[in-house]
């Protein structure tokens, strides 16, 4: 941030003391085709400017979808009480909550906490996707403090919620946008169907609401539907979208989008990428190429690299994090589709294992259903307790 320019107060900061904006119904997300899969590559070198060529002159120029005029998102009412979002969070976690709390409740009828019960509780936590390490940690602490004492299921759930919040608190941090960069480049990666495109649009909506100038780059050039989907979302959020025809070079598009964003003084550039898994080497190499090419313009780019994870994948999310960490400069996570999954506990396992910041979670399809991650609210919601 420059010394003369005050830092804009971000949505992620305002959320702690204010409520969620009104809900809005988005277009239905376009069904994804079969997943493209990718393999590990261990390094992303920064190539010299002459090694990679920016977009070929023969390629058609990028298409710019002008932002549709609309009410200033920054002027939207933000005075809805925080309990509105918290109640939606609890509703979104209902499936995960039911999965873990029913198992705990069934073990207690005002009884003393013995070893057999501890073993059964540990099994219940593992089956709820919290993972072996987290389950062992929670059970060890509960046994140390309450072994041989009479406990109720609510007391156990409250103890677990406190311990889970302790695990989550260090990773619950907002995505910090550096106002000194014009633009702050955010590269968004993930597998097919994880919700990258809608996540990008929802983040654009939030950033615009902070008064920032935002631009989107439709880097999933493999699927025409993905480009059109981002255009629709961009129009809804009121931000321009840079795109090219299906099959165009994604790295070239990212390069031109960054050039345009710099020329227009954008505050944030969000770059979408094609969905990919870890057994398609060529696709992972393309991701590495995007990083190399944009670094010719700004050697520090991308300034943030978000991995979007679908909560319904459960423990498979671990493999995705491992793979993408080897291929791109992942520095934060976004977890989506918590409302459609009974596997929300995996977020706790990810936090404990990788300790990557979780900057946002998604609990619905609305443009306002992506919010900053709050550790205590999530932990208590997961255990079926009021925030």
N, C-alpha and C positions, 0 to 999 in steps of 0.2 A: 504494500500500500504506500502511496506517496505520502510525504509528510503533510502536504497541503490538502489532501483529499480525505475527509472523514470516512471511516468504514461504514458501509451500509449495514443497518441492523437486519440480519438475515432472518428468514422464516424459521430456520432451525433454532435460532436463539429465541425468537418471539414465541415459539410454540410452548416453551416451558411456562410462560405466564399468560398465554392467551389460548383461545380455543380454535377449533377447526373451522374453516370457511364452509359455506353451504355446499351441499352435495350437488353434483352435476352428472348427468348420465352420458357416458361416452359412446362412441360407435362400438359395435361388437368387434372383438379382436379377431382378425383374420386367421382361420385355421392354418397351422403350420404344416408344411410337407414333411416327409421323412427326415429324420435328423441326419445332418452331415457330421461325420465323426473325424477326430483328429488325433495325432500322436505327439508325444513329448518332443520338444526341442530345448536344448539346455541354455541357449544364450540368445540375446537380442543385441547384436553389435550395432554400434552407430556408424553407418557407412559415411565415407567422405562425400561431399556434395556431388562429385563427378561420378560416383559409383552407381547412383540410382537416378533415373530420369523422371522428372515430374511428368504430368500427363502429356501424351503425344499430341502434336498439333493436329493430327488426323482425327483425334477423338472429338466428338461434338462438345460444345461448351456446356458447362453445368447449367441445369435448369434451376431457376430460383423461383420458389413459390412465395409470392409476396404475402406478408402477414395480413390476414383479414382484419379490418377495423373492428374494434370491439371495446367494451368498457375496460378501463384501466384496472388490471388485476390488482394493482397496488392499492386501489381505492375500495376493494371489496371489504365488506364488513368482516371484522376479525374479533367480534366481541361475543361470539358464542362461547359458552363456558367449556372448559377443558373436559368436563365430565361427558360431553357429547362424544368426543373422540374416544375416551376411555370406555364408554359403553359399547361403541362400535368395535373397539379392540377386543373386548370380552366376547362379543358376539362372533367376531371373526375367529377367535381361538376356541370356539365351542367344541369342535370335533377333537382337537388336541386335549382340551381340558377334560372332556368326557373320558377319553382313553386312559388318562393317568389317574384321575380322581376316583373313577369307579373301582379301579383295582385297589387303591388305598382304602377307600371306604369299606369295601367288602372284608377287609382284614381286621376291622376294629369293631368291637362291641363292648367298649370300656374294659379293656384288658391290659395286663402288664406287658411291657415291651420285652420280648424274649428273643433269643437268637433265631428261632424259626420264623418269627414275624419279620425280623430284620432281613433275612434271606429272601422272603417273599416280597418285601418292599423293594429290595434291590432288583429282583426280576421284573417287577412292575415298571420301574424307572427305565430299565434297559429296553423293555418292550415299547415304551413310549418315546424311543429314539433319543433319549438323553445321553446314551452311550455308556460304555462300561466304566470309563474313568470318572465321569461325573457321578454316576450312580454309586460307585465305591466311596467317593468323597462325601456325598450326602449321607450315606448310611453310616459311615465311620463317625461322623460328627453327631448324628442323631443317637447312635449307640453310646457314645461317650457321655452325652448329656442326659439321656433319658432311660438308659437300660435298667430294667427291673422296676420301673415306675409305671403307674397307670397313665395311659395317654388315650386321647380320642383321635379320630381321623382328622378333625379340624386342626388340632394342635400339631399333628404330624405335617399336614399340608402347609401350615403357617411356617413351621421350621424349615421345610424344604424351600418355600418361597423366599425366605430370607437368605438362605444359602445360595440359591440360584441367582438372586439379585446381586449378591456379592461377586459371583462369577461374571455376570453380565456388565456390571457397572463400568469396568475399565474399557470395554469396547463400545459402549454407548456414547458416541460422539458425533457431532454434526459434520457434514461435508463443508470444509472451510474453503471459500472462494477468495482467492488472492486478488484484490481490487487493483493491485499494481500491474497485473498482467492484462493485456488487451489483445486476445482474450485469455481467460483461464480455460485450458483445454481439458475436457473430460472425455476419456475413451471408455465406452461401455461394451463389455464383452460377456459372453455366456453361451450356453447351448441353445439349440432350437427349442422354442416353446417356453423358455424361462421367463419371458415377459420383458425383454430388453426394450423393445420399441415403445411399449406403453409406459414403461418406467421412465424412459428418456422424455417423453411428452409430459408426463406428470411433474418431473423435475423442472422442465422448462416453465411450466405453469407456476411452480413455486418461486423460481428465480425471477420470473417476470413480476410476480407479486411483490418482490422485494425492490422493484424498480430497476432491475438490471436489464441490459440489452442482451438478448439471447439469440443464438443461431443454431440450427440443427443441420447435421450432415447425414444423409441417407446412405450410409456405407454398406448396407446389406444389398449389394448390387446383384446377388444371385437370384433374388426373388422380386419380381415386379410387384407382387402383393405387399411385400414389406415396405417398398418405397411409397406406394399409394397409401398404405396405412399410416406411415409417418406424416405424409402430407395432410391427411385428414386430421390427425392429432395436432399437427403444427398449426393448422388453420384454427382449430378449436382453442388452442393455447394462445393464439395470436402471435406466433413467431415464424420467421422465414425458414424454409427448408431448402438446402442445396441438394440437388439430385442429378443423376445421369441415367441413361438408358440401361435396361437390364443387361448384365454381362460386362459392363464397363469396369475398368480397373479401380478397385476400391481405394488403393493407396493414392492413386491420382486424384480421386474425388476428395479424399481427406486433405491432400495438399492444397487443392484449389479452394476448398472450404476455409481452410486456415488463412490463406492469402486474403480471401474476401472478408473474413471476420476481422482481420487486422486492419484492412483498409477502411472498414465501416465503423471501427471502434467498438466492436462488440465486447461485452464483459465476459460472456461465457459461450464456448462452443462445445456442444454435445455431439459426439460422433458415434453413430450406430454402427454395428458390425454384423457380419453374417453369423448365424448360429452355427456352432461347430462342436464336435466332441473330440476325444483324444486319440482317435485312430485314423485320422485323415491328415497326413503330414503336409500335404500341399495347402490345406486351408489354414493350418497353424502357421505355416511359413508366410502366408499372406498377411496374417495378423502381425507377425514380426516386421514385415515390409511396411505396413502402415506406420508403425512406430518409427522405423528408420527414416521414412520419407518426411514425416512431419517434423522430425528433429533437424532437418536441413533448414527449416525456417526458424524453429525455436529449439535449440539443443536441449532444453529442459522439459519439452513436451513429451508425453501428456503430463499435465500437472496433477491430474487425478486419474486413476484407472479403476473403474468399478466392475466387479464381477456380480452379475445378477443370478441369483439362485432361486429355483422353484422349490418351495417347502415340501411339495408333494413327492419329491424324489427321495426324501428321507436320508438315509446314510450314504446314498450315492453322491450326495453333495460333497462329502469329504474328498472323493476321487476328483471331482471337478475342481475344487480349490487347489489340490496338489498339482494337477495338470496345468491349469492356467497360470499358476505362480511361476512355472518354469518357462513360460512362453511370453508373458507380458508383465509389465510392472504393476501387478495388482497391489493396491494399497487400501482397499475398503470393499465391503460387501453390501448388497441390497438383497433382502429376502422377500420374495413375493408369494402370493397365493396362499397365505396363511389361513385365509377364510375357507379354502377348499381342501384342507389337509388335516389329518389326525396326527401328523408327524412334525408339528411345530417345535417339539422338544429338541429337534436336531440343531436348532439355532444355538441352544445352550452348549451342545457338544462341540459345535464349530468354534464358539467363543473360547471355550476352555482349551481346545487343541491349537488353534491357529492364532488366536489373539489379534485378529484383524478387526479394525473398526467396523461396526455395523451402523451405517449412516442412515438407513431408512428401512421400513418394512411396509409391505402392501397387504391390505386386508379387504380388498374389493376391487371392482372394475371402474369405479368412478374416478374422475380426474382428481378428486380430493381424497382418494383412499390410499395415498402414499404419504407417510408421515415419518418424522424423525423417530428413531428407536429410543424408547425409554425403559430402562432396565427394570425398575421396581414394578411398573404397571404391567409389563410383560410377564414377569415372574409370578405375580399374584394372579393375573388373569389365567395363566397356564395351570395354576393350582386351584382355580375356581373360587378365588377370594376377591373381595372388593378392593379396588386400588386405594 
